[in-house]
Amino acid sequence: MERVVMTKKGNEALREELKLLKSKERSKIIKAIAQAREFGDLKENAEYHAAKEKQSFVEGRIKDIETKLSNAEIIDVTSLDIKDRVVFGSTIELENIAASTLTKYQIVGEDEASIENGMISYKAPISRAIIGKNLNDVIKFDSDAGQEIYKIQKIEYI
């Protein structure tokens, strides 16, 4: 099985989601299925089919999370002995040279990625372009808008 790289926060978030799914969602679904059965004929019972579909989704998600956690490689960037180099878990401030704008990202695992929260997957093209680079390095990156040039302004290990 392929290893699943994640930050310490990402691991904690998955464990919390698993706990919620097992403790609360499962019992809600069981109650919904039992209540839907009381409505009669299961062949034409929309509530029953909706509850069973939700049960299938939740059980699939539980299995997915358990698999990821069992294959997890947790990287705590705060415990690494690195300086001024971009690695998994780093928080990077990039300057778009052409637009003179600053953007801040943290490089995280696939399940943690959320562009709205400034968290990008280590598999994203921009991450692959900057991992291993040093403070003040200039990188070129191909995006949907064409080639962009960035300068690494700041690297944090938080």
C-alpha positions as CSV (number, residue, x, y, z in Angstrom):
1,M,0.0,0.0,0.0
2,E,1.2,3.5,-0.8
3,R,2.3,5.7,2.1
4,V,0.1,8.7,2.9
5,V,2.2,11.7,3.8
6,M,0.5,14.2,6.2
7,T,1.3,16.8,8.8
8,K,0.6,16.3,12.5
9,K,-2.4,18.6,12.2
10,G,-3.7,16.6,9.2
11,N,-3.4,13.4,11.1
12,E,-5.3,14.9,14.1
13,A,-8.1,16.2,11.8
14,L,-8.5,12.7,10.2
15,R,-8.7,11.0,13.6
16,E,-11.3,13.6,14.7
17,E,-13.4,13.0,11.6
18,L,-13.1,9.2,12.1
19,K,-14.3,9.6,15.7
20,L,-17.2,11.7,14.6
21,L,-18.3,9.3,11.8
22,K,-18.1,6.3,14.1
23,S,-19.7,7.8,17.2
24,K,-22.4,10.1,15.9
25,E,-23.0,9.6,12.2
26,R,-23.4,5.9,12.4
27,S,-26.0,6.1,15.1
28,K,-27.9,8.8,13.3
29,I,-28.0,6.6,10.2
30,I,-29.1,3.5,12.1
31,K,-32.0,5.5,13.6
32,A,-32.9,6.9,10.2
33,I,-33.0,3.4,8.7
34,A,-35.1,2.1,11.5
35,Q,-37.6,5.0,11.2
36,A,-37.8,4.6,7.4
37,R,-38.6,0.9,7.8
38,E,-41.7,1.9,9.7
39,F,-43.1,3.6,6.7
40,G,-43.7,0.3,5.0
41,D,-42.8,-1.1,1.6
42,L,-39.0,-0.7,1.2
43,K,-39.0,-0.9,-2.6
44,E,-40.7,2.5,-2.9
45,N,-39.5,4.0,0.3
46,A,-37.4,7.1,-0.6
47,E,-36.3,7.8,3.0
48,Y,-35.0,4.2,3.4
49,H,-33.0,4.4,0.2
50,A,-31.6,7.8,1.1
51,A,-30.5,6.5,4.6
52,K,-29.0,3.4,3.1
53,E,-27.1,5.5,0.5
54,K,-25.8,7.8,3.3
55,Q,-24.8,4.7,5.3
56,S,-22.8,3.4,2.3
57,F,-21.1,6.8,1.9
58,V,-20.2,7.0,5.6
59,E,-18.9,3.4,5.8
60,G,-16.8,4.1,2.7
61,R,-15.3,7.2,4.2
62,I,-14.6,5.4,7.5
63,K,-12.7,2.7,5.5
64,D,-10.9,5.3,3.5
65,I,-9.7,7.2,6.6
66,E,-8.7,4.0,8.4
67,T,-6.6,3.0,5.4
68,K,-5.0,6.4,5.2
69,L,-4.2,6.4,8.9
70,S,-2.7,2.9,8.9
71,N,-0.4,4.0,6.0
72,A,0.3,7.4,7.4
73,E,3.7,8.9,7.4
74,I,3.4,11.9,9.7
75,I,5.9,14.7,9.2
76,D,6.3,17.2,12.0
77,V,8.2,20.1,10.3
78,T,8.9,21.7,13.7
79,S,11.1,18.7,14.7
80,L,13.2,18.7,11.6
81,D,16.7,20.3,11.6
82,I,16.5,22.5,8.5
83,K,17.0,26.1,7.7
84,D,15.9,28.3,4.9
85,R,14.9,25.4,2.7
86,V,11.4,24.5,1.5
87,V,10.2,21.1,2.6
88,F,6.9,19.3,3.2
89,G,5.1,21.2,6.0
90,S,6.8,24.5,5.4
91,T,4.9,27.7,5.3
92,I,6.2,29.8,2.4
93,E,5.6,33.4,1.4
94,L,6.0,33.9,-2.3
95,E,6.3,37.1,-4.3
96,N,4.8,37.0,-7.7
97,I,7.4,39.1,-9.6
98,A,5.2,40.3,-12.4
99,A,2.2,41.3,-10.2
100,S,4.3,42.4,-7.1
101,T,1.9,40.4,-4.8
102,L,2.7,38.2,-1.9
103,T,1.0,34.8,-1.3
104,K,1.4,32.6,1.7
105,Y,1.0,28.8,1.4
106,Q,1.7,25.8,3.6
107,I,2.7,22.6,1.8
108,V,0.6,19.7,3.2
109,G,-0.8,16.3,2.4
110,E,-3.5,15.7,-0.2
111,D,-6.4,15.3,2.3
112,E,-5.4,18.6,4.1
113,A,-5.1,20.7,1.0
114,S,-7.5,23.8,1.0
115,I,-6.5,26.6,-1.3
116,E,-9.0,28.9,0.6
117,N,-7.0,28.3,3.8
118,G,-3.6,28.7,2.1
119,M,-2.8,25.0,2.2
120,I,-1.6,23.3,-1.0
121,S,-0.9,19.6,-1.7
122,Y,2.7,18.6,-1.9
123,K,1.7,17.0,-5.3
124,A,0.5,20.3,-6.7
125,P,2.7,21.6,-9.5
126,I,3.7,24.8,-7.6
127,S,4.7,22.7,-4.6
128,R,6.9,20.4,-6.7
129,A,8.5,23.5,-8.2
130,I,9.4,25.0,-4.8
131,I,10.2,22.0,-2.6
132,G,14.0,21.8,-2.1
133,K,14.5,25.5,-3.0
134,N,16.0,28.0,-0.6
135,L,15.2,31.4,0.8
136,N,15.4,34.1,-1.9
137,D,15.4,31.6,-4.8
138,V,13.5,32.6,-7.9
139,I,11.3,29.9,-9.4
140,K,9.4,29.7,-12.7
141,F,6.0,28.0,-12.7
142,D,3.6,27.2,-15.5
143,S,0.0,27.9,-14.5
144,D,-3.3,28.2,-16.4
145,A,-2.4,31.9,-17.0
146,G,1.0,31.0,-18.5
147,Q,4.5,31.1,-17.0
148,E,4.8,32.9,-13.7
149,I,7.9,33.8,-11.8
150,Y,8.0,33.8,-8.0
151,K,10.6,34.6,-5.4
152,I,10.7,32.9,-2.1
153,Q,10.5,35.7,0.5
154,K,10.0,33.8,3.7
155,I,10.1,30.2,4.9
156,E,8.6,29.2,8.3
157,Y,8.4,25.9,10.0
158,I,5.3,26.2,12.2
